Amino acid sequence: MECWEVTEKICSFLDGELDQDDSGVLERHLTICPSCKYELESIKKLNSLLIVLPSMRVASQFARGVVKRILSEEVRQYNFIDWWKSLTLKWKVAAYTTALIGLLIGGSLAKFSLGPPISSFDTTAMMWFNDEVSIAKSYNIALIAGDR
């Protein structure tokens, strides 16, 4: 048994929930592994401290009420519409303004080419842009390069 398996089963071991085979393997591992033995001793100390703490009284129907409430809750899927409805007017205005500014900046940047113009029809200087003139130049460069 490896250390990660032992640490997963220590509480079950202490509670007497493991079968004889698993308990025997775990005990053998504890005799040869000091870190797992230390983990076991730490959990034993924690358990002894928890026993000393005073217990709190809970209403007799507390557990039943919790289970009933959980079962009666509808599984609610949170979607964008619910989120949008929950926003105040100030947040909606801020979202609209941000989107509008983004569209304006993006539209403005799209009008300008983002690189130097192609000065010759050298295939090593081939650049691709989104305006019609550059696309035509790039197409001609590709045709010329293909003819070579």
C-alpha positions as CSV (number, residue, x, y, z in Angstrom):
1,M,0.0,0.0,0.0
2,E,1.3,3.4,-0.9
3,C,1.3,6.5,1.3
4,W,-1.5,8.3,-0.5
5,E,-3.7,5.2,0.0
6,V,-2.9,5.0,3.7
7,T,-3.7,8.7,4.3
8,E,-7.1,8.2,2.5
9,K,-7.9,5.2,4.8
10,I,-6.5,6.3,8.2
11,C,-9.9,7.7,9.4
12,S,-11.7,4.6,8.3
13,F,-9.0,2.5,10.1
14,L,-9.5,4.5,13.3
15,D,-13.2,4.1,13.1
16,G,-12.9,0.3,12.6
17,E,-14.5,0.5,9.1
18,L,-11.8,-1.4,7.2
19,D,-11.9,-5.2,6.7
20,Q,-9.2,-7.4,8.1
21,D,-7.1,-7.5,5.0
22,D,-6.9,-3.7,4.5
23,S,-6.3,-3.2,8.2
24,G,-3.4,-5.7,8.2
25,V,-1.8,-4.1,5.1
26,L,-2.3,-0.6,6.6
27,E,-0.7,-1.7,9.9
28,R,2.3,-3.2,8.2
29,H,2.8,0.0,6.2
30,L,2.6,2.0,9.4
31,T,5.5,0.0,10.9
32,I,7.8,0.9,8.1
33,C,6.7,4.4,7.1
34,P,7.4,7.1,9.7
35,S,5.5,9.9,7.9
36,C,2.3,7.8,7.7
37,K,2.7,6.8,11.4
38,Y,3.1,10.5,12.2
39,E,-0.1,11.2,10.3
40,L,-2.0,8.5,12.2
41,E,-0.7,9.9,15.6
42,S,-1.8,13.4,14.5
43,I,-5.3,12.3,13.7
44,K,-5.5,10.4,17.0
45,K,-4.5,13.6,18.9
46,L,-7.1,15.6,17.0
47,N,-9.8,13.0,17.8
48,S,-8.9,13.2,21.5
49,L,-9.1,17.0,21.4
50,L,-12.5,16.8,19.7
51,I,-13.9,14.4,22.3
52,V,-13.1,16.9,25.0
53,L,-15.1,19.7,23.4
54,P,-18.6,20.1,24.6
55,S,-21.3,19.0,22.2
56,M,-24.0,21.3,21.1
57,R,-27.7,20.5,21.2
58,V,-29.5,20.6,17.9
59,A,-33.2,20.8,17.4
60,S,-34.8,17.3,17.1
61,Q,-36.0,18.0,13.6
62,F,-32.9,19.8,12.3
63,A,-31.5,17.1,10.1
64,R,-35.0,16.2,8.7
65,G,-35.6,19.9,8.0
66,V,-32.2,20.3,6.2
67,V,-32.8,17.2,4.0
68,K,-36.4,18.4,3.2
69,R,-35.2,21.8,2.2
70,I,-32.4,20.4,0.0
71,L,-34.9,18.1,-1.7
72,S,-37.4,20.9,-2.3
73,E,-34.9,23.3,-3.8
74,E,-35.2,23.5,-7.6
75,V,-32.0,23.0,-9.5
76,R,-31.7,26.4,-11.0
77,Q,-29.4,27.1,-13.9
78,Y,-27.9,30.5,-13.9
79,N,-27.8,32.0,-17.3
80,F,-26.9,35.3,-18.9
81,I,-30.4,36.7,-18.9
82,D,-30.8,36.2,-15.2
83,W,-27.4,37.9,-14.6
84,W,-28.3,40.8,-16.9
85,K,-31.6,41.3,-15.1
86,S,-29.8,41.4,-11.8
87,L,-27.6,44.3,-12.8
88,T,-28.5,47.9,-11.8
89,L,-29.0,50.6,-14.4
90,K,-25.5,52.0,-13.8
91,W,-23.8,48.7,-14.5
92,K,-25.9,48.2,-17.7
93,V,-25.0,51.7,-18.9
94,A,-21.3,51.0,-18.2
95,A,-21.5,47.7,-20.1
96,Y,-23.2,49.3,-23.1
97,T,-20.6,52.2,-23.1
98,T,-17.7,49.8,-22.9
99,A,-19.1,47.7,-25.8
100,L,-19.7,50.9,-27.9
101,I,-16.2,52.2,-27.3
102,G,-14.7,48.8,-28.2
103,L,-16.7,48.8,-31.4
104,L,-15.6,52.3,-32.3
105,I,-12.0,51.7,-31.6
106,G,-12.0,48.3,-33.4
107,G,-13.8,49.9,-36.4
108,S,-11.3,52.8,-36.5
109,L,-8.3,50.4,-36.4
110,A,-9.7,48.2,-39.1
111,K,-9.6,51.2,-41.5
112,F,-5.8,51.5,-41.2
113,S,-3.2,49.0,-42.5
114,L,-1.0,47.6,-39.8
115,G,2.3,47.4,-41.6
116,P,4.5,49.1,-44.1
117,P,3.3,49.3,-47.7
118,I,4.8,46.8,-50.2
119,S,7.3,48.8,-52.3
120,S,8.2,46.1,-54.8
121,F,6.9,42.8,-56.0
122,D,9.6,40.8,-54.1
123,T,8.1,37.6,-52.7
124,T,10.2,37.9,-49.5
125,A,8.4,41.2,-48.7
126,M,4.9,39.8,-49.3
127,M,2.5,41.2,-46.8
128,W,-1.3,40.5,-46.4
129,F,-3.7,43.3,-45.5
130,N,-7.4,43.8,-45.3
131,D,-7.8,46.6,-47.7
132,E,-8.5,46.0,-51.4
133,V,-5.3,47.5,-52.8
134,S,-3.0,45.4,-50.6
135,I,-5.1,42.3,-51.3
136,A,-4.7,42.9,-55.0
137,K,-0.9,43.5,-54.6
138,S,-0.6,40.3,-52.5
139,Y,-2.6,38.4,-55.1
140,N,-0.3,39.6,-57.9
141,I,2.8,38.8,-55.9
142,A,1.5,35.3,-55.4
143,L,0.8,34.9,-59.1
144,I,4.3,36.2,-60.0
145,A,5.9,33.9,-57.5
146,G,4.0,30.9,-58.8
147,D,5.1,31.6,-62.4
148,R,8.8,31.4,-61.5
